[in-house]
Amino acid sequence: MSQSASKSSYQFIRFFNELTIDDIPVVGGKNASLGEMYQELVPKGIPVPNGFAVTADAYRAVLEENNLLDEMHHLLDNLDPDDPRDLQRRGNQIREMIYSAHLPDALYEEMVAAYEELMGQMNGEGSLAIRSSATAEDLPTASFAGQQDTYLNIAGLPSYIDACRRCFASLFTDRAIHYRIDQGFDHFDVALSIGVQIMVRSDLSASGVMFTIDTETGFRDSVLITGAYGLGENVVQGAVDPDEFYVHKPTYKKGFRSVLKRHLGAKKIKMIYSTDQTHRFPVRNVPTPNSDRKKFCINDKEVLQLAEYAMTIEDHYSARANTDRPMDIEWAKDGVTGELFIVQARPETVASQQQANVLRQFNLNNVDEKTPIIIGRSVGAKIAVGRARVIESVDHLHEFKAGEILVSDITTPDWEPIMKMATALVTNRGGRTCHAAIIARELGIPAVVGSAKGTDTIKTGQLITVSCAEGDEGRIYDGEVPFEVVETELDNLVMPKTEMLMNLGNPDMAFASNFIPNAGVGLARMEFIINTQIQAHPLALLNPDLIKSDKARSKVEALVEPYNGDGATFFIDKLSEGIGTLAAGFYPKPVVVRLSDFKTNEYANLIGGRAFEQDEENPMIGFRGASRYNDEQFAPAFALECRALKKVREEMGLDNIVIMVPFCRRVNEAREVIDTLAKNGLVRGANGLKIYMMCEIPNNVLMIDEFSEFFDGFSIGTNDLTQLVLGVDRDSEKVAYDYDERDPGVKKMVTWAIQGAKRNGKHISLCGQAPSDYPEFAEFLVEEGIDAMSLNPDSIMSTLPKVLELEEKLGR
């Protein structure tokens, strides 16, 4: 730890090079952190704009000189914080008292001198950001985010002094008063410092917020970066749906420089400078050009640079605190120089505080029977049911009743007194790092942000279900959808010798599912990613001119537009992001990714698919699985899959991926598939690459000794194996009664497969539905000595103790 610079002659001013994180009582959390970074991290290459703090003693001097304390006590001591109108009245009186107060002469002179000194460093050009920094702010367990005011693009001495007065007064915004009461802080134990910092010209470029932890799940191995065009207040306040980027920390630190996944936000507006410096807020919002909305606000190189800054900051603060310290960081890109700056950093206070020894899972019942009326971005991984209350403006806050679901365009910090009474939140605008999302997490309630039309679709009094337990998408259903909450104590949990793997196809669930006890992923279906994230037939992306439908062709063109019209790049990037997210969520544990296994009817239903698929009488036993990979017509599509997998392993560094070949009918076909994979750069054994085969056709079992020559392991797929052993079409309702994985013939096939794999020294698991649906089938697998079973996430915790009990009986 380097020594602070010697203190200046100022009584009420501290420049950043005079401050460390130990100075929170003097200058508040925000300014202390800026000083810490300016001293310790700027020398390490973290760019932080210079500035100074007007200390908390200055605020106290204003109150004392103007004898304000007695009147403030009179207004606050008998306040009812749950009466919005009374809170507004008293808060307004206190703010006006402080704003109108005379600044002590010594303080005023120092404020002017410090301003002139900083402007001298800027050669008299540019503007300033004036931010509030409370002494009970940016603590590890309470953020106080957005409670006080910020003023941007402040130029000229009068505007600077006025903004500082308003900052002092903002310690008593309605939201700040209410928040302190909720958090148990005495109003008069908290003082306010002011941060004065050189503005970054992000009005000409982009800015945003990043976290060194996944804010929804508490997953600590990722950096989440959000951004939009213009000044960062729109991202912080939730006025825009921002771009999102994830970077995987462990592989980045191993030298793999790759973005894990991206989400293109709408970014409909951007905040820029206003030339009217006489206006209270010399900034304004303007529409973002459509061409900019369709592309990311920063490129991959900049995303990775920000991620490196974030990890460096987290490492520094963690070492300083002698404990893991996930961080919440604001960044800005200068539109003149192109340089990236860090303008704030504070401890993350919600996801990092979650109880790690209790697993809480929210599960909707019968959700397949319901269609959401609104979809947005999910916050909170929870579910809530209640009556909606649509609030259009602050003037109607008093109408809100405890237990209702708040529906609004956005939720500004002034809304917090009613937010704490809400069961859930729904906003039209905002991303998952906006202020509304942060407060929802602090309150422990689900929120759907960026829903676009929530206030138009949902009506006051309407009974709705808000679900944030289905991945990145937050979904709102009309009426009450039953759900359950399952709590599991994880302390002293013993794992069985039989590996408990997970069936998981949805990348959005990867970070959350990692907290369920597991040995990795035994089945990740590639078709889930293609169906949801890509949506188009791969050959349609490669050959859009062959699509017969004008509507389908237009959809394909819209999908690939952000990728410069390159269908191959779109497919590879989207698929690699999905696979990579699954692999990152469980790294370094194995994640078995099954190559695409669409049937012809399923491929035909993808956008543009009908131009490339033929009708089949029985797609279940038709042109699917391995037969496609060696097919001349389908080869270009399969090559895209291989390029995506190669990118995940070699560029992202996620070498825990295991490839699995589905529906491989004959030994010769297996040999050809292994050759085809090798020709596409996926060589079995190279860089530790393992290739498994789905054991789901009777011939796979009967010829398992011969198949063992080409594969490192097998996974029994009971769904198709049951179908083919019993001769039952599993899609047919007419013969559904005859479909049963517990049939003695099916179980005999499973036994033979286990014995054959062990005879050849190959890993053997089972990834079908049977052990998830039938506990007795899981017991049968343990008795037969299977190495692993892959279960649905919601089945693992109920199956695990039974496997342990049986292993104990068997003496394992």
C-alpha positions in Angstrom: 0.0 0.0 0.0 1.6 3.3 -1.1 1.4 6.3 1.1 -1.1 9.1 0.4 0.2 12.3 -0.9 0.8 14.9 1.8 -2.4 16.8 2.7 -3.0 20.1 1.0 -3.5 23.3 2.8 -7.3 23.1 2.2 -9.5 22.5 5.3 -12.7 21.4 3.4 -11.2 20.0 0.1 -9.3 16.8 -0.6 -8.0 16.0 -4.1 -8.2 12.3 -5.2 -4.5 11.8 -4.7 -4.9 12.6 -1.0 -7.6 9.9 -0.4 -7.9 6.2 0.2 -10.7 3.8 1.0 -10.0 4.5 4.7 -11.4 8.0 4.3 -15.1 7.1 4.0 -15.9 9.0 7.2 -14.3 12.1 5.7 -15.5 12.0 2.0 -18.0 9.2 1.8 -17.8 5.9 0.0 -17.8 7.1 -3.6 -15.1 9.7 -3.2 -12.9 7.4 -0.9 -13.1 4.7 -3.6 -12.2 7.2 -6.4 -9.2 8.3 -4.3 -8.2 4.7 -3.7 -8.2 3.9 -7.4 -6.5 7.2 -8.4 -3.6 6.4 -6.0 -3.3 2.6 -6.3 -4.7 1.6 -9.7 -3.9 4.5 -12.1 -0.2 3.5 -11.8 -1.4 0.0 -12.8 -3.0 1.2 -16.0 -6.6 1.8 -14.8 -7.6 5.2 -16.2 -9.6 7.3 -13.6 -10.4 11.0 -14.3 -9.0 13.3 -11.7 -11.0 15.4 -9.3 -11.5 16.4 -5.7 -13.9 16.0 -2.8 -15.7 18.6 -0.8 -15.6 16.9 2.6 -18.3 15.9 5.0 -17.0 18.5 7.4 -18.1 21.1 4.8 -21.6 19.8 5.0 -21.6 20.0 8.8 -20.2 23.5 8.7 -23.2 24.6 6.5 -25.7 23.2 9.0 -23.9 24.6 12.0 -23.4 28.1 10.6 -27.1 28.3 9.6 -28.4 26.7 12.8 -30.4 24.1 10.8 -30.2 21.1 13.1 -33.1 21.9 15.5 -35.6 22.5 12.7 -34.4 19.4 10.8 -34.9 17.3 14.0 -38.4 18.8 14.3 -39.3 17.7 10.8 -37.8 14.2 10.9 -38.2 12.9 14.5 -42.0 12.2 14.2 -42.0 11.4 10.4 -44.2 8.6 9.1 -42.1 7.2 6.3 -45.0 5.2 4.8 -47.1 8.4 4.2 -45.7 9.5 0.8 -47.3 12.9 0.9 -46.0 13.7 4.4 -42.6 12.4 3.4 -42.6 14.7 0.3 -43.7 17.7 2.3 -41.1 17.4 5.0 -38.3 16.3 2.6 -38.9 19.3 0.4 -38.7 21.7 3.4 -35.4 20.3 4.5 -33.9 20.4 1.0 -35.0 24.0 0.6 -33.4 25.0 3.9 -30.0 23.4 3.0 -30.0 24.7 -0.6 -30.8 28.2 0.5 -28.2 28.2 3.3 -25.3 30.5 3.3 -21.9 28.8 2.5 -19.3 29.7 5.2 -16.8 32.1 3.7 -13.8 29.8 4.3 -15.7 27.0 2.6 -16.7 29.1 -0.4 -13.2 30.3 -0.9 -11.8 26.8 -0.9 -14.4 25.5 -3.3 -13.6 28.3 -5.7 -9.8 27.7 -5.4 -10.2 23.9 -5.9 -12.4 24.5 -8.9 -9.9 26.8 -10.5 -7.0 24.4 -9.8 -8.9 21.5 -11.5 -9.9 23.7 -14.4 -6.3 24.7 -14.7 -5.4 21.0 -15.2 -8.0 21.0 -18.0 -6.5 24.1 -19.6 -9.8 25.8 -18.8 -11.8 23.6 -21.2 -14.3 20.8 -20.6 -17.0 20.3 -17.9 -17.4 18.5 -14.6 -19.5 15.8 -13.0 -20.8 16.8 -9.6 -21.8 13.7 -7.5 -23.0 13.2 -4.0 -21.0 10.9 -1.7 -22.6 10.0 1.6 -20.5 8.8 4.5 -22.8 5.7 4.8 -22.6 4.9 1.1 -21.1 2.1 -1.0 -20.7 -0.1 2.0 -20.3 -3.9 1.4 -23.8 -4.5 2.7 -25.8 -1.4 1.7 -25.2 0.5 -1.5 -27.3 3.6 -1.1 -27.3 3.6 -4.9 -29.1 6.6 -6.4 -30.2 8.0 -3.1 -28.6 11.4 -3.6 -28.3 13.5 -6.8 -25.7 13.7 -9.6 -25.2 16.7 -12.0 -23.4 16.2 -15.3 -21.8 18.6 -17.8 -21.4 21.4 -15.3 -19.4 24.3 -16.7 -18.7 27.7 -15.2 -18.3 28.7 -11.6 -21.9 29.7 -10.9 -23.2 26.3 -12.2 -20.6 24.5 -10.2 -21.5 26.2 -6.9 -25.3 25.7 -7.6 -24.8 22.0 -8.3 -22.8 21.6 -5.0 -25.6 23.3 -3.1 -28.1 20.9 -4.6 -25.9 17.9 -3.8 -25.8 19.0 -0.1 -29.6 19.2 -0.1 -30.0 15.9 -1.8 -28.9 14.1 1.3 -32.6 14.5 2.2 -34.3 13.4 -1.0 -37.5 11.5 -0.1 -35.9 8.3 -1.3 -32.8 8.9 0.8 -34.8 9.6 4.0 -36.9 6.4 3.4 -33.8 4.3 2.6 -31.9 5.3 5.8 -35.0 4.4 7.9 -35.2 1.0 6.2 -31.5 0.4 6.6 -31.4 1.5 10.3 -29.2 4.6 9.8 -29.7 7.7 11.9 -30.3 10.7 9.6 -27.8 12.8 11.7 -25.1 10.2 11.8 -24.8 10.4 8.0 -23.1 13.4 6.3 -22.6 14.3 2.7 -19.4 14.9 0.7 -19.4 16.1 -2.9 -17.3 14.6 -5.7 -16.1 16.9 -8.4 -14.6 15.0 -11.4 -13.5 15.8 -14.9 -16.2 14.7 -17.3 -15.5 12.0 -19.9 -17.0 12.9 -23.3 -19.1 9.8 -23.4 -21.9 11.9 -24.8 -20.1 11.4 -28.1 -19.6 7.7 -27.5 -20.8 5.2 -24.9 -20.9 4.4 -21.2 -22.4 1.9 -18.8 -22.0 -0.3 -15.7 -20.2 -3.5 -15.1 -20.2 -6.1 -12.2 -17.6 -8.7 -11.3 -20.4 -11.1 -10.4 -23.5 -12.2 -12.2 -26.2 -10.0 -10.6 -29.0 -12.5 -11.0 -27.4 -15.7 -9.7 -24.4 -14.7 -7.6 -22.2 -16.7 -10.0 -18.7 -15.3 -9.3 -16.7 -16.4 -12.4 -18.1 -13.8 -14.8 -17.9 -10.1 -15.5 -21.2 -8.6 -16.7 -20.7 -5.4 -18.7 -23.7 -3.3 -19.8 -23.5 -0.2 -22.0 -25.4 2.2 -24.2 -24.7 5.3 -26.3 -24.3 8.6 -24.5 -23.8 9.5 -20.8 -24.2 6.6 -18.4 -27.2 8.0 -16.4 -29.6 6.3 -18.8 -28.1 2.9 -18.0 -28.0 3.6 -14.3 -31.5 4.9 -14.1 -33.0 2.2 -16.4 -34.1 4.6 -19.2 -32.7 2.4 -21.9 -32.4 -1.3 -22.6 -28.6 -1.6 -22.9 -26.2 -4.0 -24.6 -24.9 -6.8 -22.4 -21.6 -8.7 -22.5 -20.2 -11.5 -20.4 -16.6 -12.4 -20.0 -15.5 -15.6 -18.2 -12.8 -14.8 -15.6 -11.0 -18.2 -15.2 -10.3 -18.6 -18.9 -9.5 -14.9 -19.4 -6.9 -15.2 -16.7 -5.5 -18.2 -18.5 -4.9 -16.0 -21.6 -8.1 -16.7 -23.6 -9.3 -13.3 -24.7 -12.9 -13.9 -25.9 -16.3 -12.5 -25.1 -18.5 -15.3 -23.7 -21.9 -14.0 -24.8 -23.7 -10.8 -25.9 -27.2 -9.3 -25.9 -28.1 -6.5 -28.3 -30.2 -3.9 -26.4 -32.7 -1.6 -28.0 -30.8 1.6 -26.9 -33.6 3.8 -28.1 -32.3 7.1 -26.6 -29.0 8.5 -25.6 -28.1 11.3 -23.2 -25.9 14.1 -24.6 -24.7 17.5 -23.5 -27.0 20.5 -23.7 -25.6 23.9 -24.6 -27.9 25.7 -22.1 -25.7 26.0 -19.0 -28.4 28.1 -17.3 -30.6 25.0 -17.2 -30.6 23.0 -14.0 -29.6 19.8 -15.9 -27.4 20.8 -18.9 -28.0 17.4 -20.6 -30.8 16.1 -22.8 -32.0 12.8 -24.3 -32.2 12.4 -28.1 -33.3 9.4 -30.2 -30.5 7.0 -31.1 -30.1 6.6 -34.9 -31.6 3.4 -36.1 -28.3 2.3 -37.6 -26.6 2.6 -34.2 -29.3 0.8 -32.4 -28.7 -2.3 -34.6 -25.1 -2.6 -33.5 -23.2 -2.9 -30.2 -22.1 0.3 -28.6 -18.6 -1.0 -28.0 -16.5 -3.7 -29.8 -15.1 -6.9 -28.5 -11.6 -5.4 -27.9 -13.2 -2.8 -25.7 -15.3 -5.3 -23.8 -12.2 -7.3 -23.0 -10.3 -4.2 -21.9 -13.2 -3.3 -19.6 -13.3 -6.8 -18.2 -9.6 -6.6 -17.5 -10.1 -3.3 -15.6 -12.9 -4.9 -13.7 -10.9 -7.9 -12.6 -8.0 -5.7 -11.6 -10.2 -3.5 -9.5 -11.9 -6.6 -7.9 -8.5 -8.2 -7.1 -7.3 -4.9 -5.5 -10.4 -4.4 -3.3 -10.5 -8.1 -2.4 -6.8 -7.9 -1.2 -7.5 -4.7 0.6 -10.5 -6.3 2.5 -8.8 -9.7 2.8 -12.0 -11.3 1.4 -13.7 -11.7 -1.9 -15.1 -8.4 -2.9 -17.3 -8.4 -6.0 -17.5 -4.8 -7.4 -20.1 -2.6 -9.1 -18.2 -0.3 -11.5 -19.2 2.6 -13.8 -17.3 3.2 -17.1 -17.3 5.7 -19.9 -15.7 5.9 -23.3 -14.4 9.3 -24.4 -15.7 10.1 -27.9 -12.8 12.4 -28.7 -9.9 10.2 -27.7 -11.5 6.7 -27.8 -10.1 6.0 -24.4 -12.0 4.0 -21.8 -12.3 5.4 -18.2 -13.5 4.1 -14.9 -15.5 6.8 -13.2 -16.8 5.0 -10.1 -16.4 1.7 -8.2 -18.2 0.4 -5.2 -18.8 -3.0 -3.6 -21.6 -5.1 -5.0 -24.2 -5.4 -2.2 -26.8 -7.9 -3.2 -25.7 -11.0 -5.1 -22.5 -11.3 -3.1 -24.5 -11.3 0.2 -26.7 -14.2 -0.7 -26.8 -17.1 1.7 -24.5 -19.7 0.1 -25.6 -22.7 2.2 -29.3 -22.7 1.3 -30.4 -23.4 -2.2 -33.8 -21.9 -3.1 -35.5 -22.9 -6.3 -38.7 -21.3 -7.7 -40.6 -23.6 -10.0 -43.7 -22.8 -12.0 -46.3 -25.6 -12.3 -47.9 -26.3 -15.7 -46.1 -23.4 -17.3 -46.2 -25.2 -20.7 -49.9 -24.6 -20.8 -49.5 -20.8 -20.4 -48.4 -18.1 -22.9 -46.8 -15.0 -21.4 -48.5 -11.7 -22.1 -45.2 -9.7 -21.7 -41.6 -10.7 -22.0 -38.6 -8.6 -20.7 -35.3 -9.1 -18.9 -35.5 -11.0 -15.7 -34.2 -9.8 -12.3 -34.2 -11.8 -9.2 -34.7 -15.5 -10.2 -38.0 -15.6 -8.2 -41.8 -15.7 -8.9 -44.5 -13.5 -7.5 -48.3 -13.3 -7.9 -50.4 -10.2 -7.2 -52.7 -7.4 -8.5 -51.0 -4.9 -10.8 -50.9 -1.2 -10.2 -49.9 0.9 -13.2 -48.3 4.1 -12.0 -47.6 6.7 -14.8 -45.9 9.4 -12.7 -44.7 10.4 -9.3 -47.9 12.3 -8.7 -49.7 9.0 -8.4 -47.3 7.2 -6.0 -49.8 7.6 -3.1 -52.3 5.4 -4.9 -50.0 2.3 -4.5 -51.0 -0.3 -1.9 -48.7 -2.8 -0.1 -48.6 -6.2 -1.8 -49.4 -4.9 -5.3 -47.1 -5.4 -8.4 -45.7 -2.0 -9.5 -46.0 -1.5 -13.3 -44.4 1.6 -14.8 -42.4 3.0 -17.6 -39.3 3.3 -15.4 -38.7 3.5 -11.7 -36.6 6.4 -10.6 -35.0 6.6 -7.1 -37.9 8.8 -6.0 -40.2 5.8 -6.3 -38.3 3.7 -3.7 -40.8 4.4 -0.8 -43.4 2.4 -2.7 -41.0 -0.1 -4.3 -40.4 -1.5 -0.9 -44.1 -2.3 -0.5 -44.3 -4.0 -3.9 -44.5 -7.8 -4.5 -42.7 -7.4 -7.9 -41.8 -4.8 -10.4 -42.4 -4.5 -14.2 -40.9 -1.6 -16.2 -41.1 -0.7 -19.9 -37.5 0.4 -20.0 -34.2 -0.5 -18.4 -31.6 -3.3 -18.3 -30.5 -5.7 -15.6 -28.0 -3.3 -14.1 -30.3 -0.3 -14.0 -31.2 1.4 -10.7 -34.6 -0.3 -10.6 -33.0 -3.7 -11.0 -30.5 -3.0 -8.2 -33.3 -1.9 -5.8 -35.4 -5.0 -6.7 -32.5 -7.2 -5.8 -31.9 -5.4 -2.5 -35.6 -5.8 -1.7 -35.5 -9.5 -2.7 -38.4 -9.2 -5.2 -38.5 -10.3 -8.8 -38.6 -7.6 -11.5 -39.1 -7.7 -15.3 -37.3 -4.7 -16.9 -37.3 -3.6 -20.5 -40.7 -5.2 -21.2 -41.5 -2.4 -23.8 -45.2 -2.4 -23.5 -45.9 -3.4 -19.9 -47.9 -0.3 -19.1 -50.0 -0.7 -22.2 -50.7 -4.4 -21.8 -51.2 -4.8 -18.1 -54.2 -3.0 -16.4 -54.5 -1.8 -12.8 -56.2 -4.5 -10.7 -55.3 -7.3 -13.1 -54.1 -10.5 -11.4 -50.7 -11.4 -12.9 -47.8 -13.8 -12.3 -44.3 -12.4 -12.6 -41.8 -15.1 -13.3 -38.0 -14.5 -13.3 -37.2 -18.2 -12.7 -37.0 -19.2 -16.4 -33.6 -17.8 -17.4 -32.7 -14.4 -18.8 -36.2 -13.8 -20.0 -38.6 -12.4 -17.5 -42.2 -13.5 -18.2 -45.5 -12.2 -17.1 -48.6 -14.4 -17.2 -52.2 -13.4 -17.0 -53.8 -14.7 -13.8 -52.3 -16.8 -11.1 -49.9 -19.6 -12.2 -49.2 -22.0 -9.3 -45.5 -22.3 -8.3 -43.5 -23.9 -5.6 -40.3 -23.0 -3.7 -37.9 -25.7 -2.8 -35.3 -25.0 -0.1 -32.3 -27.3 0.3 -29.6 -27.1 3.0 -26.2 -27.5 1.4 -24.1 -27.6 4.5 -22.3 -31.0 5.0 -23.9 -32.4 1.9 -22.3 -35.6 0.8 -22.1 -36.5 -2.9 -22.6 -40.1 -4.0 -19.9 -42.1 -5.9 -22.4 -42.3 -8.8 -21.8 -39.0 -10.6 -24.9 -36.8 -10.5 -24.9 -35.0 -13.8 -27.4 -32.5 -15.1 -29.6 -32.3 -18.3 -29.4 -28.7 -19.3 -30.0 -27.1 -22.7 -30.9 -23.5 -21.8 -27.7 -21.4 -21.5 -29.7 -18.8 -19.5 -30.0 -21.3 -16.7 -26.3 -22.3 -16.5 -25.1 -19.9 -13.9 -28.1 -20.5 -11.6 -28.0 -24.3 -12.0 -24.4 -24.4 -11.1 -25.4 -24.0 -7.4 -27.3 -27.3 -7.5 -24.9 -30.0 -6.3 -23.6 -31.7 -9.5 -20.6 -33.3 -11.2 -21.2 -31.4 -14.5 -23.6 -31.6 -17.4 -24.4 -34.9 -18.9 -26.6 -33.7 -21.7 -26.6 -30.2 -23.3 -28.9 -30.3 -26.3 -27.5 -28.2 -29.1 -30.9 -28.0 -30.8 -32.3 -25.9 -27.8 -29.8 -23.2 -28.6 -30.4 -23.3 -32.3 -34.2 -23.2 -31.8 -34.2 -20.3 -29.3 -31.1 -18.2 -30.1 -30.7 -18.8 -33.8 -34.2 -19.7 -35.0 -33.2 -20.2 -38.6 -32.1 -23.3 -40.6 -28.3 -23.2 -41.0 -28.6 -23.8 -44.7 -31.0 -20.9 -45.0 -28.4 -18.7 -43.3 -25.8 -19.8 -45.8 -28.1 -19.7 -48.9 -30.8 -17.1 -48.3 -31.5 -16.8 -52.0 -32.8 -20.3 -52.1 -35.6 -19.5 -49.5 -38.9 -19.5 -51.4 -40.9 -17.5 -48.9 -40.4 -13.8 -49.0 -41.4 -13.5 -45.4 -38.9 -16.1 -44.3 -36.1 -14.5 -46.3 -36.8 -11.1 -44.7 -36.6 -12.7 -41.2 -33.3 -14.3 -42.1 -32.0 -10.9 -43.4 -33.1 -9.2 -40.1 -31.3 -11.8 -38.0 -28.0 -11.5 -39.8 -28.1 -7.7 -40.2 -26.1 -7.0 -37.0 -23.5 -9.4 -38.3 -22.9 -7.5 -41.6 -25.3 -9.9 -43.3 -23.0 -12.9 -42.8 -25.2 -15.8 -41.9 -22.2 -18.1 -41.1 -20.8 -15.6 -38.5 -24.3 -15.2 -37.0 -24.7 -18.9 -36.6 -21.2 -19.6 -35.2 -21.3 -16.6 -32.8 -24.7 -17.4 -31.4 -24.1 -21.1 -31.1 -20.7 -20.7 -29.5 -22.1 -18.2 -27.1 -24.8 -20.6 -26.0 -22.4 -23.6 -25.7 -19.7 -21.4 -24.1 -22.2 -20.1 -21.4 -23.1 -23.7 -20.5 -19.4 -24.6 -20.3 -18.5 -21.6 -18.3 -21.3 -22.1 -15.8 -19.8 -25.5 -14.8 -16.1 -25.0 -15.6 -13.9 -27.0 -15.1 -16.4 -29.8 -14.7 -17.3 -31.7 -17.9 -20.2 -30.4 -20.1 -21.3 -33.0 -22.6 -22.7 -31.2 -25.7 -24.8 -33.3 -28.0 -24.5 -32.5 -31.7 -27.7 -31.3 -33.4 -30.4 -34.0 -33.5 -33.3 -32.2 -35.2 -35.7 -34.4 -37.1 -36.7 -33.3 -40.6 -40.1 -31.9 -39.4 -38.3 -29.9 -36.7 -35.7 -28.5 -39.1 -38.4 -27.6 -41.5 -40.1 -25.5 -38.8 -37.0 -23.3 -38.4 -37.0 -20.1 -40.4 -36.3 -20.9 -44.0 -36.2 -24.6 -43.3 -38.9 -25.8 -45.7 -36.6 -25.0 -48.6 -34.0 -27.5 -47.4 -36.0 -30.4 -45.9 -38.1 -33.1 -47.4 -41.3 -34.6 -45.9 -40.8 -37.9 -44.1 -43.4 -40.4 -43.0 -41.6 -41.2 -39.8 -39.1 -38.5 -38.9 -38.3 -40.2 -35.6 -36.3 -42.9 -37.5 -35.5 -40.9 -40.5 -32.8 -38.3 -41.6 -31.5 -37.3 -38.2 -28.4 -37.5 -36.0 -25.1 -38.9 -37.5 -26.6 -39.6 -40.9 -26.8 -35.8 -41.4 -23.2 -35.1 -40.5 -21.8 -37.3 -43.4 -24.4 -36.1 -45.9 -23.1 -34.0 -48.8 -26.0 -31.5 -48.8 -26.0 -31.0 -45.0 -22.2 -30.9 -44.7 -21.9 -27.1 -44.9 -24.4 -26.8 -42.0 -22.6 -29.4 -39.9 -19.3 -27.5 -40.5 -20.8 -24.5 -38.8 -21.5 -26.6 -35.7 -18.0 -27.8 -35.7 -16.6 -24.3 -36.1 -18.7 -23.1 -33.1 -17.4 -26.0 -30.9 -13.9 -25.4 -32.0 -14.3 -21.7 -31.1 -15.6 -22.6 -27.6 -12.7 -24.9 -26.9 -9.8 -23.1 -28.6 -10.7 -19.4 -28.5 -12.8 -19.2 -25.3 -10.6 -21.8 -23.6 -13.5 -23.9 -22.4 -11.9 -27.3 -22.9 -14.3 -28.9 -20.5 -16.6 -29.5 -23.5 -17.2 -33.1 -24.4 -18.8 -33.8 -27.8 -21.5 -36.4 -28.1 -22.8 -38.0 -31.3 -26.5 -38.8 -31.4 -28.4 -41.5 -33.3 -25.4 -43.3 -34.8 -26.8 -46.4 -36.4 -23.9 -48.4 -37.6 -20.2 -48.9 -36.8 -19.2 -47.7 -40.3 -21.2 -44.5 -39.7 -19.3 -44.0 -36.5 -16.0 -44.2 -38.3 -17.2 -41.7 -40.9 -18.4 -39.2 -38.2 -15.1 -39.3 -36.4 -13.3 -38.6 -39.7 -15.7 -35.8 -40.5 -15.2 -34.2 -37.1 -11.4 -34.4 -37.6 -11.7 -32.8 -41.0 -13.5 -29.9 -39.3 -10.8 -29.4 -36.8 -12.2 -31.6 -33.9 -9.7 -34.4 -33.6 -10.5 -36.9 -30.9 -7.7 -36.8 -28.2 -6.3 -33.5 -29.4 -6.0 -31.0 -26.5 -7.9 -33.6 -24.4 -11.0 -33.7 -26.6 -13.3 -36.5 -25.7 -16.1 -37.8 -28.0 -19.0 -39.7 -26.6 -21.8 -41.6 -28.4 -25.5 -41.7 -27.5 -26.4 -45.3 -26.8 -30.0 -45.2 -27.9 -30.4 -47.7 -30.8 -30.5 -51.4 -30.0 -27.6 -51.9 -32.4 -25.5 -49.5 -30.3 -25.9 -52.0 -27.4 -25.4 -55.1 -29.5 -22.3 -53.8 -31.1 -20.9 -51.8 -28.2 -17.5 -53.6 -28.3 -17.1 -52.4 -31.9 -18.4 -48.9 -31.3 -15.9 -48.6 -28.3 -13.1 -48.3 -30.8 -14.3 -44.8 -31.8 -15.6 -43.3 -28.6 -14.4 -42.4 -25.2 -17.7 -43.0 -23.5 -21.4 -43.6 -23.9 -24.6 -42.0 -22.6 -27.7 -44.2 -22.7 -30.7 -42.3 -24.1 -33.7 -44.1 -22.7 -36.2 -42.0 -24.7 -35.2 -43.3 -28.1 -34.0 -46.7 -26.8 -37.4 -47.4 -25.3 -39.1 -46.3 -28.6 -37.0 -48.7 -30.6 -36.9 -51.6 -28.2 -40.7 -51.6 -27.8 -41.5 -50.4 -31.4 -43.5 -47.4 -30.0 -43.5 -44.0 -31.7 -43.0 -41.7 -28.7 -44.7 -38.9 -30.5 -47.9 -40.9 -30.9 -50.7 -40.3 -28.3 -52.5 -43.5 -29.6 -49.8 -45.9 -28.3 -48.5 -43.7 -25.5 -49.8 -46.3 -23.0 -47.2 -48.8 -24.3 -44.2 -46.4 -23.8 -42.5 -47.3 -20.6 -38.7 -47.1 -19.8 -39.3 -49.6 -17.0 -40.2 -52.4 -19.3 -38.0 -55.5 -18.6 -36.8 -55.5 -22.2 -35.6 -51.9 -22.0 -33.9 -52.5 -18.7 -32.2 -55.5 -20.1 -30.8 -53.4 -22.9 -29.6 -50.8 -20.3 -27.9 -53.6 -18.3 -26.1 -54.9 -21.4 -25.0 -51.3 -22.3 -23.5 -50.8 -18.8 -21.7 -54.1 -18.9 -20.4 -53.5 -22.4 -19.0 -50.1 -21.6 -17.3 -51.4 -18.5 -15.9 -54.3 -20.4 -14.2 -51.8 -22.7 -13.1 -49.4 -20.0 -15.4 -46.7 -21.2 -17.4 -44.1 -19.2 -21.1 -44.9 -19.2 -23.9 -42.7 -18.1 -27.6 -42.3 -18.7 -29.2 -39.0 -19.9 -32.8 -40.0 -20.6 -35.9 -38.9 -18.8 -36.4 -42.1 -16.9 -34.4 -41.5 -13.6 -35.9 -38.0 -13.4 -39.5 -39.4 -13.6 -39.1 -42.6 -11.8 -36.9 -42.9 -8.6 -37.0 -46.7 -8.8 -35.3 -46.4 -12.2 -32.5 -44.4 -10.7 -32.1 -47.1 -8.0 -31.9 -49.7 -10.8 -29.0 -47.8 -12.4 -27.1 -47.7 -9.2 -27.5 -51.4 -8.7 -26.2 -52.1 -12.2 -23.1 -50.0 -11.4 -23.6 -47.1 -13.9 -20.8 -44.4 -13.6 -23.2 -41.5 -13.8 -26.8 -40.4 -14.4 -27.9 -37.1 -15.9 -31.0 -35.7 -14.4 -33.2 -32.7 -14.9 -32.2 -29.9 -12.5 -35.4 -30.1 -10.4 -34.9 -33.9 -9.9 -31.3 -33.9 -8.6 -32.0 -32.9 -5.0 -34.8 -35.5 -4.7 -32.8 -38.3 -6.3 -29.5 -37.7 -4.6 -30.3 -39.0 -1.1 -31.9 -42.1 -2.5 -28.7 -42.8 -4.5 -26.6 -42.3 -1.3 -28.8 -44.6 0.6 -28.6 -47.3 -2.0 -24.9 -47.0 -2.3 -24.6 -47.5 1.4 -26.7 -50.6 1.3 -24.5 -51.9 -1.6 -21.4 -51.2 0.4 -19.9 -48.6 -2.0 
